[in-house]
Amino acid sequence: MSVATKTLYETDFVEWADHTAELLREGKFGEVDLEHLVEEVEGLAGSERRAVKSQLLRMMKHLVKQQIQTERRGSSWIVSIDNAQGAIDFQIEDSPSLRRYAEENLEKVYRLAVRDALRETRLKSHDKALGIPEKCPWSIDQLLEADPDTLRWE
């Protein structure tokens, strides 16, 4: 790996990526900046995981808000849940291992969703009286496949 390649990574990422792709296509593996290439490939996987977690959080936050503020239930929350389902579905279609990742992180994301929903609705001081389940009341299958208007914890 040349010093110029490392400098290129630090000064112009897009040019570095184009140059790296060209080196790989040409089979010039000895010239590839492997250290940064590995970092970037790992970063891609992390980015995909964060995207799934973010959509799952958005979905469950709106599901919780629907349950604790039934009088405010509306189409915007349903649409948001539906959009999150679709986005996660597309990501899982491209990378099936993301389904397992979502399932493994379901409880953690649920706790964050409850926290965020309580903060947004300003009902944090009433959390015990709201009947919010301690554990996620939905399976990953329900979250990804059910009609958003029917997902309840009752």
LUMTINU-976727 format. One record per atom (N, C-alpha, C): residue number from 0; residue in three letters; atom name; x, y, z. Coordinates in nm, 2 decimals. Example, Ala and Ser with C-alpha at 12.3 -4.5 7.8 and 13.67 -1.06 7.14 Angstrom:
! LUMTINU-976727
R | 0 | ALA | N | 1.32 | -0.57 | 0.78
R | 0 | ALA | CA | 1.23 | -0.45 | 0.78
R | 0 | ALA | C | 1.32 | -0.33 | 0.78
R | 1 | SER | N | 1.28 | -0.22 | 0.71
R | 1 | SER | CA | 1.37 | -0.11 | 0.71
R | 1 | SER | C | 1.29 | 0.00 | 0.79
***
This chain:
! LUMTINU-976727
R | 0 | MET | N | 0.09 | -0.12 | 0.00
R | 0 | MET | CA | 0.00 | 0.00 | 0.00
R | 0 | MET | C | 0.09 | 0.12 | 0.00
R | 1 | SER | N | 0.06 | 0.22 | -0.08
R | 1 | SER | CA | 0.14 | 0.34 | -0.09
R | 1 | SER | C | 0.09 | 0.44 | 0.01
R | 2 | VAL | N | 0.18 | 0.53 | 0.04
R | 2 | VAL | CA | 0.15 | 0.64 | 0.13
R | 2 | VAL | C | 0.05 | 0.73 | 0.07
R | 3 | ALA | N | 0.06 | 0.75 | -0.06
R | 3 | ALA | CA | -0.04 | 0.83 | -0.13
R | 3 | ALA | C | -0.18 | 0.78 | -0.11
R | 4 | THR | N | -0.20 | 0.65 | -0.11
R | 4 | THR | CA | -0.34 | 0.60 | -0.10
R | 4 | THR | C | -0.39 | 0.63 | 0.04
R | 5 | LYS | N | -0.31 | 0.62 | 0.14
R | 5 | LYS | CA | -0.36 | 0.65 | 0.28
R | 5 | LYS | C | -0.39 | 0.80 | 0.29
R | 6 | THR | N | -0.31 | 0.88 | 0.23
R | 6 | THR | CA | -0.34 | 1.02 | 0.23
R | 6 | THR | C | -0.47 | 1.05 | 0.15
R | 7 | LEU | N | -0.49 | 0.98 | 0.05
R | 7 | LEU | CA | -0.61 | 1.00 | -0.03
R | 7 | LEU | C | -0.73 | 0.97 | 0.06
R | 8 | TYR | N | -0.72 | 0.86 | 0.13
R | 8 | TYR | CA | -0.84 | 0.82 | 0.22
R | 8 | TYR | C | -0.87 | 0.94 | 0.32
R | 9 | GLU | N | -0.77 | 1.00 | 0.37
R | 9 | GLU | CA | -0.78 | 1.11 | 0.47
R | 9 | GLU | C | -0.83 | 1.24 | 0.41
R | 10 | THR | N | -0.80 | 1.26 | 0.28
R | 10 | THR | CA | -0.83 | 1.39 | 0.22
R | 10 | THR | C | -0.95 | 1.39 | 0.12
R | 11 | ASP | N | -0.98 | 1.27 | 0.06
R | 11 | ASP | CA | -1.09 | 1.27 | -0.03
R | 11 | ASP | C | -1.15 | 1.13 | -0.03
R | 12 | PHE | N | -1.24 | 1.10 | 0.05
R | 12 | PHE | CA | -1.29 | 0.97 | 0.07
R | 12 | PHE | C | -1.35 | 0.91 | -0.06
R | 13 | VAL | N | -1.43 | 0.99 | -0.13
R | 13 | VAL | CA | -1.49 | 0.94 | -0.26
R | 13 | VAL | C | -1.38 | 0.90 | -0.36
R | 14 | GLU | N | -1.28 | 0.98 | -0.37
R | 14 | GLU | CA | -1.17 | 0.95 | -0.47
R | 14 | GLU | C | -1.10 | 0.82 | -0.42
R | 15 | TRP | N | -1.08 | 0.81 | -0.29
R | 15 | TRP | CA | -1.02 | 0.69 | -0.23
R | 15 | TRP | C | -1.11 | 0.57 | -0.27
R | 16 | ALA | N | -1.24 | 0.58 | -0.25
R | 16 | ALA | CA | -1.33 | 0.47 | -0.28
R | 16 | ALA | C | -1.32 | 0.43 | -0.42
R | 17 | ASP | N | -1.33 | 0.53 | -0.51
R | 17 | ASP | CA | -1.32 | 0.50 | -0.65
R | 17 | ASP | C | -1.19 | 0.43 | -0.69
R | 18 | HIS | N | -1.08 | 0.48 | -0.63
R | 18 | HIS | CA | -0.95 | 0.43 | -0.66
R | 18 | HIS | C | -0.94 | 0.29 | -0.61
R | 19 | THR | N | -0.99 | 0.26 | -0.49
R | 19 | THR | CA | -0.98 | 0.13 | -0.43
R | 19 | THR | C | -1.06 | 0.03 | -0.52
R | 20 | ALA | N | -1.18 | 0.07 | -0.56
R | 20 | ALA | CA | -1.26 | -0.02 | -0.65
R | 20 | ALA | C | -1.19 | -0.05 | -0.78
R | 21 | GLU | N | -1.12 | 0.05 | -0.83
R | 21 | GLU | CA | -1.04 | 0.03 | -0.96
R | 21 | GLU | C | -0.93 | -0.07 | -0.93
R | 22 | LEU | N | -0.86 | -0.05 | -0.82
R | 22 | LEU | CA | -0.75 | -0.15 | -0.79
R | 22 | LEU | C | -0.80 | -0.29 | -0.77
R | 23 | LEU | N | -0.92 | -0.30 | -0.70
R | 23 | LEU | CA | -0.97 | -0.44 | -0.68
R | 23 | LEU | C | -1.02 | -0.50 | -0.82
R | 24 | ARG | N | -1.08 | -0.42 | -0.90
R | 24 | ARG | CA | -1.12 | -0.47 | -1.04
R | 24 | ARG | C | -1.00 | -0.51 | -1.12
R | 25 | GLU | N | -0.89 | -0.44 | -1.10
R | 25 | GLU | CA | -0.77 | -0.48 | -1.18
R | 25 | GLU | C | -0.69 | -0.59 | -1.11
R | 26 | GLY | N | -0.73 | -0.63 | -1.00
R | 26 | GLY | CA | -0.66 | -0.74 | -0.93
R | 26 | GLY | C | -0.53 | -0.69 | -0.86
R | 27 | LYS | N | -0.52 | -0.56 | -0.84
R | 27 | LYS | CA | -0.39 | -0.51 | -0.78
R | 27 | LYS | C | -0.41 | -0.51 | -0.63
R | 28 | PHE | N | -0.43 | -0.62 | -0.57
R | 28 | PHE | CA | -0.46 | -0.64 | -0.43
R | 28 | PHE | C | -0.35 | -0.58 | -0.34
R | 29 | GLY | N | -0.23 | -0.59 | -0.38
R | 29 | GLY | CA | -0.11 | -0.55 | -0.30
R | 29 | GLY | C | -0.11 | -0.40 | -0.28
R | 30 | GLU | N | -0.18 | -0.33 | -0.37
R | 30 | GLU | CA | -0.19 | -0.18 | -0.36
R | 30 | GLU | C | -0.31 | -0.13 | -0.29
R | 31 | VAL | N | -0.40 | -0.22 | -0.25
R | 31 | VAL | CA | -0.52 | -0.18 | -0.18
R | 31 | VAL | C | -0.49 | -0.14 | -0.03
R | 32 | ASP | N | -0.55 | -0.03 | 0.01
R | 32 | ASP | CA | -0.54 | 0.02 | 0.15
R | 32 | ASP | C | -0.63 | -0.07 | 0.23
R | 33 | LEU | N | -0.58 | -0.19 | 0.27
R | 33 | LEU | CA | -0.66 | -0.29 | 0.34
R | 33 | LEU | C | -0.71 | -0.24 | 0.47
R | 34 | GLU | N | -0.63 | -0.17 | 0.55
R | 34 | GLU | CA | -0.68 | -0.13 | 0.68
R | 34 | GLU | C | -0.80 | -0.05 | 0.67
R | 35 | HIS | N | -0.81 | 0.05 | 0.58
R | 35 | HIS | CA | -0.93 | 0.13 | 0.57
R | 35 | HIS | C | -1.04 | 0.06 | 0.50
R | 36 | LEU | N | -1.01 | -0.03 | 0.41
R | 36 | LEU | CA | -1.11 | -0.10 | 0.34
R | 36 | LEU | C | -1.19 | -0.19 | 0.44
R | 37 | VAL | N | -1.12 | -0.26 | 0.53
R | 37 | VAL | CA | -1.18 | -0.34 | 0.63
R | 37 | VAL | C | -1.27 | -0.25 | 0.72
R | 38 | GLU | N | -1.22 | -0.13 | 0.76
R | 38 | GLU | CA | -1.30 | -0.04 | 0.84
R | 38 | GLU | C | -1.43 | 0.00 | 0.77
R | 39 | GLU | N | -1.42 | 0.03 | 0.64
R | 39 | GLU | CA | -1.53 | 0.07 | 0.57
R | 39 | GLU | C | -1.64 | -0.04 | 0.55
R | 40 | VAL | N | -1.59 | -0.16 | 0.52
R | 40 | VAL | CA | -1.68 | -0.28 | 0.51
R | 40 | VAL | C | -1.75 | -0.30 | 0.64
R | 41 | GLU | N | -1.68 | -0.30 | 0.75
R | 41 | GLU | CA | -1.74 | -0.31 | 0.88
R | 41 | GLU | C | -1.84 | -0.20 | 0.91
R | 42 | GLY | N | -1.81 | -0.08 | 0.87
R | 42 | GLY | CA | -1.90 | 0.03 | 0.88
R | 42 | GLY | C | -2.02 | 0.01 | 0.80
R | 43 | LEU | N | -2.02 | -0.05 | 0.69
R | 43 | LEU | CA | -2.14 | -0.07 | 0.61
R | 43 | LEU | C | -2.24 | -0.16 | 0.68
R | 44 | ALA | N | -2.19 | -0.27 | 0.74
R | 44 | ALA | CA | -2.27 | -0.36 | 0.82
R | 44 | ALA | C | -2.33 | -0.28 | 0.94
R | 45 | GLY | N | -2.25 | -0.21 | 1.01
R | 45 | GLY | CA | -2.30 | -0.13 | 1.12
R | 45 | GLY | C | -2.41 | -0.03 | 1.08
R | 46 | SER | N | -2.39 | 0.03 | 0.97
R | 46 | SER | CA | -2.49 | 0.13 | 0.92
R | 46 | SER | C | -2.62 | 0.06 | 0.89
R | 47 | GLU | N | -2.62 | -0.06 | 0.83
R | 47 | GLU | CA | -2.74 | -0.13 | 0.80
R | 47 | GLU | C | -2.81 | -0.17 | 0.93
R | 48 | ARG | N | -2.73 | -0.21 | 1.03
R | 48 | ARG | CA | -2.79 | -0.25 | 1.16
R | 48 | ARG | C | -2.86 | -0.13 | 1.23
R | 49 | ARG | N | -2.79 | -0.02 | 1.23
R | 49 | ARG | CA | -2.84 | 0.11 | 1.29
R | 49 | ARG | C | -2.97 | 0.15 | 1.22
R | 50 | ALA | N | -2.98 | 0.13 | 1.09
R | 50 | ALA | CA | -3.10 | 0.17 | 1.01
R | 50 | ALA | C | -3.22 | 0.08 | 1.05
R | 51 | VAL | N | -3.20 | -0.05 | 1.07
R | 51 | VAL | CA | -3.30 | -0.13 | 1.11
R | 51 | VAL | C | -3.34 | -0.10 | 1.26
R | 52 | LYS | N | -3.25 | -0.08 | 1.34
R | 52 | LYS | CA | -3.28 | -0.04 | 1.48
R | 52 | LYS | C | -3.36 | 0.09 | 1.49
R | 53 | SER | N | -3.32 | 0.19 | 1.41
R | 53 | SER | CA | -3.39 | 0.32 | 1.40
R | 53 | SER | C | -3.53 | 0.30 | 1.36
R | 54 | GLN | N | -3.56 | 0.22 | 1.25
R | 54 | GLN | CA | -3.69 | 0.20 | 1.21
R | 54 | GLN | C | -3.78 | 0.13 | 1.31
R | 55 | LEU | N | -3.72 | 0.03 | 1.37
R | 55 | LEU | CA | -3.78 | -0.05 | 1.48
R | 55 | LEU | C | -3.82 | 0.04 | 1.59
R | 56 | LEU | N | -3.73 | 0.13 | 1.63
R | 56 | LEU | CA | -3.76 | 0.23 | 1.74
R | 56 | LEU | C | -3.87 | 0.32 | 1.70
R | 57 | ARG | N | -3.87 | 0.37 | 1.58
R | 57 | ARG | CA | -3.98 | 0.46 | 1.54
R | 57 | ARG | C | -4.11 | 0.39 | 1.54
R | 58 | MET | N | -4.11 | 0.26 | 1.49
R | 58 | MET | CA | -4.23 | 0.19 | 1.49
R | 58 | MET | C | -4.29 | 0.16 | 1.63
R | 59 | MET | N | -4.20 | 0.11 | 1.71
R | 59 | MET | CA | -4.25 | 0.08 | 1.85
R | 59 | MET | C | -4.29 | 0.20 | 1.93
R | 60 | LYS | N | -4.22 | 0.31 | 1.91
R | 60 | LYS | CA | -4.25 | 0.43 | 1.98
R | 60 | LYS | C | -4.40 | 0.48 | 1.94
R | 61 | HIS | N | -4.43 | 0.47 | 1.82
R | 61 | HIS | CA | -4.57 | 0.51 | 1.78
R | 61 | HIS | C | -4.67 | 0.40 | 1.82
R | 62 | LEU | N | -4.63 | 0.28 | 1.83
R | 62 | LEU | CA | -4.72 | 0.18 | 1.88
R | 62 | LEU | C | -4.75 | 0.21 | 2.03
R | 63 | VAL | N | -4.65 | 0.24 | 2.11
R | 63 | VAL | CA | -4.66 | 0.27 | 2.25
R | 63 | VAL | C | -4.75 | 0.40 | 2.26
R | 64 | LYS | N | -4.72 | 0.50 | 2.18
R | 64 | LYS | CA | -4.80 | 0.62 | 2.19
R | 64 | LYS | C | -4.95 | 0.60 | 2.16
R | 65 | GLN | N | -4.97 | 0.51 | 2.07
R | 65 | GLN | CA | -5.11 | 0.47 | 2.04
R | 65 | GLN | C | -5.18 | 0.41 | 2.15
R | 66 | GLN | N | -5.11 | 0.33 | 2.23
R | 66 | GLN | CA | -5.17 | 0.26 | 2.35
R | 66 | GLN | C | -5.19 | 0.36 | 2.47
R | 67 | ILE | N | -5.09 | 0.45 | 2.49
R | 67 | ILE | CA | -5.11 | 0.54 | 2.61
R | 67 | ILE | C | -5.18 | 0.66 | 2.58
R | 68 | GLN | N | -5.21 | 0.70 | 2.45
R | 68 | GLN | CA | -5.29 | 0.81 | 2.42
R | 68 | GLN | C | -5.39 | 0.77 | 2.31
R | 69 | THR | N | -5.48 | 0.68 | 2.35
R | 69 | THR | CA | -5.57 | 0.63 | 2.25
R | 69 | THR | C | -5.66 | 0.75 | 2.19
R | 70 | GLU | N | -5.68 | 0.85 | 2.27
R | 70 | GLU | CA | -5.76 | 0.96 | 2.22
R | 70 | GLU | C | -5.69 | 1.04 | 2.10
R | 71 | ARG | N | -5.56 | 1.02 | 2.09
R | 71 | ARG | CA | -5.48 | 1.09 | 1.99
R | 71 | ARG | C | -5.44 | 1.00 | 1.87
R | 72 | ARG | N | -5.49 | 0.87 | 1.88
R | 72 | ARG | CA | -5.46 | 0.78 | 1.78
R | 72 | ARG | C | -5.51 | 0.83 | 1.64
R | 73 | GLY | N | -5.42 | 0.83 | 1.55
R | 73 | GLY | CA | -5.45 | 0.89 | 1.42
R | 73 | GLY | C | -5.38 | 0.83 | 1.30
R | 74 | SER | N | -5.41 | 0.87 | 1.19
R | 74 | SER | CA | -5.35 | 0.81 | 1.07
R | 74 | SER | C | -5.20 | 0.84 | 1.06
R | 75 | SER | N | -5.15 | 0.95 | 1.11
R | 75 | SER | CA | -5.01 | 0.97 | 1.10
R | 75 | SER | C | -4.92 | 0.87 | 1.17
R | 76 | TRP | N | -4.97 | 0.82 | 1.29
R | 76 | TRP | CA | -4.90 | 0.72 | 1.36
R | 76 | TRP | C | -4.90 | 0.59 | 1.28
R | 77 | ILE | N | -5.02 | 0.56 | 1.23
R | 77 | ILE | CA | -5.04 | 0.43 | 1.15
R | 77 | ILE | C | -4.95 | 0.44 | 1.03
R | 78 | VAL | N | -4.95 | 0.55 | 0.96
R | 78 | VAL | CA | -4.86 | 0.56 | 0.84
R | 78 | VAL | C | -4.72 | 0.55 | 0.88
R | 79 | SER | N | -4.67 | 0.61 | 0.99
R | 79 | SER | CA | -4.53 | 0.60 | 1.03
R | 79 | SER | C | -4.50 | 0.45 | 1.06
R | 80 | ILE | N | -4.59 | 0.38 | 1.13
R | 80 | ILE | CA | -4.56 | 0.24 | 1.16
R | 80 | ILE | C | -4.55 | 0.16 | 1.03
R | 81 | ASP | N | -4.65 | 0.18 | 0.94
R | 81 | ASP | CA | -4.65 | 0.11 | 0.81
R | 81 | ASP | C | -4.52 | 0.14 | 0.73
R | 82 | ASN | N | -4.48 | 0.26 | 0.73
R | 82 | ASN | CA | -4.35 | 0.30 | 0.66
R | 82 | ASN | C | -4.23 | 0.23 | 0.72
R | 83 | ALA | N | -4.23 | 0.23 | 0.85
R | 83 | ALA | CA | -4.12 | 0.16 | 0.92
R | 83 | ALA | C | -4.12 | 0.01 | 0.89
R | 84 | GLN | N | -4.24 | -0.05 | 0.89
R | 84 | GLN | CA | -4.25 | -0.19 | 0.85
R | 84 | GLN | C | -4.19 | -0.21 | 0.71
R | 85 | GLY | N | -4.23 | -0.13 | 0.62
R | 85 | GLY | CA | -4.18 | -0.14 | 0.48
R | 85 | GLY | C | -4.03 | -0.12 | 0.47
R | 86 | ALA | N | -3.98 | -0.02 | 0.54
R | 86 | ALA | CA | -3.83 | 0.00 | 0.53
R | 86 | ALA | C | -3.75 | -0.12 | 0.59
R | 87 | ILE | N | -3.80 | -0.17 | 0.70
R | 87 | ILE | CA | -3.73 | -0.29 | 0.76
R | 87 | ILE | C | -3.74 | -0.41 | 0.66
R | 88 | ASP | N | -3.86 | -0.43 | 0.61
R | 88 | ASP | CA | -3.88 | -0.54 | 0.51
R | 88 | ASP | C | -3.78 | -0.53 | 0.40
R | 89 | PHE | N | -3.77 | -0.41 | 0.34
R | 89 | PHE | CA | -3.67 | -0.39 | 0.23
R | 89 | PHE | C | -3.53 | -0.43 | 0.27
R | 90 | GLN | N | -3.49 | -0.38 | 0.39
R | 90 | GLN | CA | -3.36 | -0.41 | 0.44
R | 90 | GLN | C | -3.34 | -0.56 | 0.47
R | 91 | ILE | N | -3.44 | -0.62 | 0.52
R | 91 | ILE | CA | -3.42 | -0.77 | 0.55
R | 91 | ILE | C | -3.42 | -0.85 | 0.42
R | 92 | GLU | N | -3.50 | -0.80 | 0.32
R | 92 | GLU | CA | -3.50 | -0.87 | 0.19
R | 92 | GLU | C | -3.36 | -0.87 | 0.13
R | 93 | ASP | N | -3.28 | -0.76 | 0.15
R | 93 | ASP | CA | -3.15 | -0.75 | 0.10
R | 93 | ASP | C | -3.05 | -0.82 | 0.19
R | 94 | SER | N | -3.07 | -0.82 | 0.32
R | 94 | SER | CA | -2.98 | -0.88 | 0.41
R | 94 | SER | C | -3.06 | -0.96 | 0.52
R | 95 | PRO | N | -3.10 | -1.08 | 0.49
R | 95 | PRO | CA | -3.18 | -1.16 | 0.58
R | 95 | PRO | C | -3.13 | -1.17 | 0.73
R | 96 | SER | N | -3.00 | -1.16 | 0.75
R | 96 | SER | CA | -2.94 | -1.16 | 0.89
R | 96 | SER | C | -2.99 | -1.05 | 0.97
R | 97 | LEU | N | -3.04 | -0.94 | 0.91
R | 97 | LEU | CA | -3.09 | -0.83 | 0.98
R | 97 | LEU | C | -3.22 | -0.86 | 1.06
R | 98 | ARG | N | -3.29 | -0.96 | 1.02
R | 98 | ARG | CA | -3.41 | -1.00 | 1.09
R | 98 | ARG | C | -3.37 | -1.06 | 1.23
R | 99 | ARG | N | -3.26 | -1.14 | 1.23
R | 99 | ARG | CA | -3.21 | -1.20 | 1.35
R | 99 | ARG | C | -3.16 | -1.09 | 1.44
R | 100 | TYR | N | -3.09 | -0.99 | 1.38
R | 100 | TYR | CA | -3.04 | -0.88 | 1.46
R | 100 | TYR | C | -3.16 | -0.80 | 1.52
R | 101 | ALA | N | -3.26 | -0.78 | 1.45
R | 101 | ALA | CA | -3.38 | -0.70 | 1.50
R | 101 | ALA | C | -3.44 | -0.78 | 1.62
R | 102 | GLU | N | -3.45 | -0.91 | 1.60
R | 102 | GLU | CA | -3.51 | -1.00 | 1.70
R | 102 | GLU | C | -3.42 | -1.00 | 1.83
R | 103 | GLU | N | -3.29 | -1.00 | 1.81
R | 103 | GLU | CA | -3.20 | -1.00 | 1.93
R | 103 | GLU | C | -3.20 | -0.87 | 2.00
R | 104 | ASN | N | -3.24 | -0.77 | 1.94
R | 104 | ASN | CA | -3.24 | -0.63 | 2.00
R | 104 | ASN | C | -3.38 | -0.58 | 2.03
R | 105 | LEU | N | -3.48 | -0.67 | 2.02
R | 105 | LEU | CA | -3.61 | -0.63 | 2.04
R | 105 | LEU | C | -3.64 | -0.57 | 2.17
R | 106 | GLU | N | -3.60 | -0.63 | 2.28
R | 106 | GLU | CA | -3.62 | -0.58 | 2.42
R | 106 | GLU | C | -3.55 | -0.45 | 2.44
R | 107 | LYS | N | -3.43 | -0.44 | 2.40
R | 107 | LYS | CA | -3.36 | -0.31 | 2.42
R | 107 | LYS | C | -3.43 | -0.19 | 2.34
R | 108 | VAL | N | -3.46 | -0.22 | 2.22
R | 108 | VAL | CA | -3.53 | -0.11 | 2.14
R | 108 | VAL | C | -3.67 | -0.08 | 2.20
R | 109 | TYR | N | -3.74 | -0.18 | 2.25
R | 109 | TYR | CA | -3.87 | -0.16 | 2.31
R | 109 | TYR | C | -3.85 | -0.07 | 2.43
R | 110 | ARG | N | -3.75 | -0.09 | 2.52
R | 110 | ARG | CA | -3.73 | -0.01 | 2.64
R | 110 | ARG | C | -3.70 | 0.14 | 2.59
R | 111 | LEU | N | -3.63 | 0.16 | 2.49
R | 111 | LEU | CA | -3.60 | 0.29 | 2.44
R | 111 | LEU | C | -3.73 | 0.35 | 2.38
R | 112 | ALA | N | -3.81 | 0.27 | 2.31
R | 112 | ALA | CA | -3.93 | 0.32 | 2.25
R | 112 | ALA | C | -4.03 | 0.37 | 2.36
R | 113 | VAL | N | -4.04 | 0.29 | 2.47
R | 113 | VAL | CA | -4.12 | 0.33 | 2.58
R | 113 | VAL | C | -4.07 | 0.46 | 2.64
R | 114 | ARG | N | -3.94 | 0.47 | 2.67
R | 114 | ARG | CA | -3.88 | 0.59 | 2.72
R | 114 | ARG | C | -3.91 | 0.71 | 2.64
R | 115 | ASP | N | -3.89 | 0.70 | 2.51
R | 115 | ASP | CA | -3.91 | 0.81 | 2.42
R | 115 | ASP | C | -4.06 | 0.85 | 2.41
R | 116 | ALA | N | -4.15 | 0.75 | 2.41
R | 116 | ALA | CA | -4.29 | 0.78 | 2.40
R | 116 | ALA | C | -4.34 | 0.85 | 2.52
R | 117 | LEU | N | -4.29 | 0.81 | 2.64
R | 117 | LEU | CA | -4.33 | 0.88 | 2.76
R | 117 | LEU | C | -4.28 | 1.02 | 2.77
R | 118 | ARG | N | -4.16 | 1.04 | 2.72
R | 118 | ARG | CA | -4.10 | 1.18 | 2.71
R | 118 | ARG | C | -4.18 | 1.26 | 2.62
R | 119 | GLU | N | -4.21 | 1.21 | 2.50
R | 119 | GLU | CA | -4.28 | 1.29 | 2.40
R | 119 | GLU | C | -4.42 | 1.32 | 2.44
R | 120 | THR | N | -4.48 | 1.23 | 2.51
R | 120 | THR | CA | -4.62 | 1.26 | 2.55
R | 120 | THR | C | -4.63 | 1.33 | 2.69
R | 121 | ARG | N | -4.52 | 1.35 | 2.75
R | 121 | ARG | CA | -4.51 | 1.41 | 2.88
R | 121 | ARG | C | -4.59 | 1.33 | 2.99
R | 122 | LEU | N | -4.59 | 1.20 | 2.97
R | 122 | LEU | CA | -4.66 | 1.11 | 3.06
R | 122 | LEU | C | -4.57 | 1.03 | 3.15
R | 123 | LYS | N | -4.44 | 1.07 | 3.15
R | 123 | LYS | CA | -4.34 | 0.99 | 3.23
R | 123 | LYS | C | -4.38 | 0.97 | 3.37
R | 124 | SER | N | -4.44 | 1.07 | 3.44
R | 124 | SER | CA | -4.48 | 1.06 | 3.58
R | 124 | SER | C | -4.60 | 0.96 | 3.60
R | 125 | HIS | N | -4.67 | 0.93 | 3.49
R | 125 | HIS | CA | -4.78 | 0.84 | 3.50
R | 125 | HIS | C | -4.75 | 0.70 | 3.45
R | 126 | ASP | N | -4.62 | 0.67 | 3.42
R | 126 | ASP | CA | -4.59 | 0.54 | 3.35
R | 126 | ASP | C | -4.64 | 0.42 | 3.42
R | 127 | LYS | N | -4.65 | 0.41 | 3.55
R | 127 | LYS | CA | -4.70 | 0.29 | 3.62
R | 127 | LYS | C | -4.85 | 0.27 | 3.60
R | 128 | ALA | N | -4.92 | 0.38 | 3.59
R | 128 | ALA | CA | -5.07 | 0.37 | 3.58
R | 128 | ALA | C | -5.11 | 0.35 | 3.44
R | 129 | LEU | N | -5.02 | 0.36 | 3.34
R | 129 | LEU | CA | -5.05 | 0.34 | 3.20
R | 129 | LEU | C | -5.06 | 0.19 | 3.16
R | 130 | GLY | N | -5.02 | 0.10 | 3.24
R | 130 | GLY | CA | -5.02 | -0.04 | 3.21
R | 130 | GLY | C | -4.92 | -0.08 | 3.10
R | 131 | ILE | N | -4.81 | -0.01 | 3.09
R | 131 | ILE | CA | -4.71 | -0.05 | 2.99
R | 131 | ILE | C | -4.64 | -0.17 | 3.03
R | 132 | PRO | N | -4.64 | -0.28 | 2.94
R | 132 | PRO | CA | -4.57 | -0.40 | 2.98
R | 132 | PRO | C | -4.42 | -0.38 | 2.99
R | 133 | GLU | N | -4.36 | -0.45 | 3.09
R | 133 | GLU | CA | -4.22 | -0.44 | 3.11
R | 133 | GLU | C | -4.14 | -0.50 | 2.99
R | 134 | LYS | N | -4.19 | -0.61 | 2.94
R | 134 | LYS | CA | -4.13 | -0.68 | 2.83
R | 134 | LYS | C | -4.21 | -0.65 | 2.70
R | 135 | CYS | N | -4.14 | -0.65 | 2.59
R | 135 | CYS | CA | -4.20 | -0.62 | 2.46
R | 135 | CYS | C | -4.32 | -0.71 | 2.44
R | 136 | PRO | N | -4.44 | -0.66 | 2.41
R | 136 | PRO | CA | -4.55 | -0.74 | 2.40
R | 136 | PRO | C | -4.57 | -0.80 | 2.26
R | 137 | TRP | N | -4.48 | -0.76 | 2.17
R | 137 | TRP | CA | -4.49 | -0.80 | 2.03
R | 137 | TRP | C | -4.37 | -0.89 | 1.99
R | 138 | SER | N | -4.40 | -0.98 | 1.90
R | 138 | SER | CA | -4.29 | -1.06 | 1.85
R | 138 | SER | C | -4.24 | -0.98 | 1.72
R | 139 | ILE | N | -4.12 | -1.02 | 1.68
R | 139 | ILE | CA | -4.07 | -0.96 | 1.55
R | 139 | ILE | C | -4.16 | -0.99 | 1.44
R | 140 | ASP | N | -4.22 | -1.11 | 1.43
R | 140 | ASP | CA | -4.31 | -1.14 | 1.32
R | 140 | ASP | C | -4.44 | -1.05 | 1.33
R | 141 | GLN | N | -4.49 | -1.02 | 1.45
R | 141 | GLN | CA | -4.61 | -0.93 | 1.46
R | 141 | GLN | C | -4.57 | -0.79 | 1.41
R | 142 | LEU | N | -4.46 | -0.75 | 1.46
R | 142 | LEU | CA | -4.41 | -0.61 | 1.43
R | 142 | LEU | C | -4.39 | -0.59 | 1.28
R | 143 | LEU | N | -4.34 | -0.69 | 1.21
R | 143 | LEU | CA | -4.31 | -0.68 | 1.07
R | 143 | LEU | C | -4.42 | -0.71 | 0.97
R | 144 | GLU | N | -4.52 | -0.79 | 1.02
R | 144 | GLU | CA | -4.62 | -0.84 | 0.93
R | 144 | GLU | C | -4.77 | -0.80 | 0.96
R | 145 | ALA | N | -4.79 | -0.76 | 1.09
R | 145 | ALA | CA | -4.93 | -0.73 | 1.12
R | 145 | ALA | C | -4.97 | -0.59 | 1.07
R | 146 | ASP | N | -5.10 | -0.58 | 1.05
R | 146 | ASP | CA | -5.16 | -0.45 | 1.02
R | 146 | ASP | C | -5.14 | -0.35 | 1.13
R | 147 | PRO | N | -5.07 | -0.24 | 1.11
R | 147 | PRO | CA | -5.04 | -0.15 | 1.21
R | 147 | PRO | C | -5.15 | -0.10 | 1.30
R | 148 | ASP | N | -5.27 | -0.10 | 1.24
R | 148 | ASP | CA | -5.39 | -0.06 | 1.31
R | 148 | ASP | C | -5.44 | -0.16 | 1.41
R | 149 | THR | N | -5.39 | -0.29 | 1.40
R | 149 | THR | CA | -5.43 | -0.39 | 1.49
R | 149 | THR | C | -5.33 | -0.43 | 1.60
R | 150 | LEU | N | -5.22 | -0.37 | 1.60
R | 150 | LEU | CA | -5.11 | -0.41 | 1.70
R | 150 | LEU | C | -5.14 | -0.34 | 1.83
R | 151 | ARG | N | -5.18 | -0.42 | 1.93
R | 151 | ARG | CA | -5.21 | -0.37 | 2.06
R | 151 | ARG | C | -5.14 | -0.46 | 2.16
R | 152 | TRP | N | -5.13 | -0.42 | 2.28
R | 152 | TRP | CA | -5.08 | -0.50 | 2.39
R | 152 | TRP | C | -5.18 | -0.55 | 2.48
R | 153 | GLU | N | -5.31 | -0.52 | 2.45
R | 153 | GLU | CA | -5.42 | -0.57 | 2.53
R | 153 | GLU | C | -5.45 | -0.71 | 2.50
***
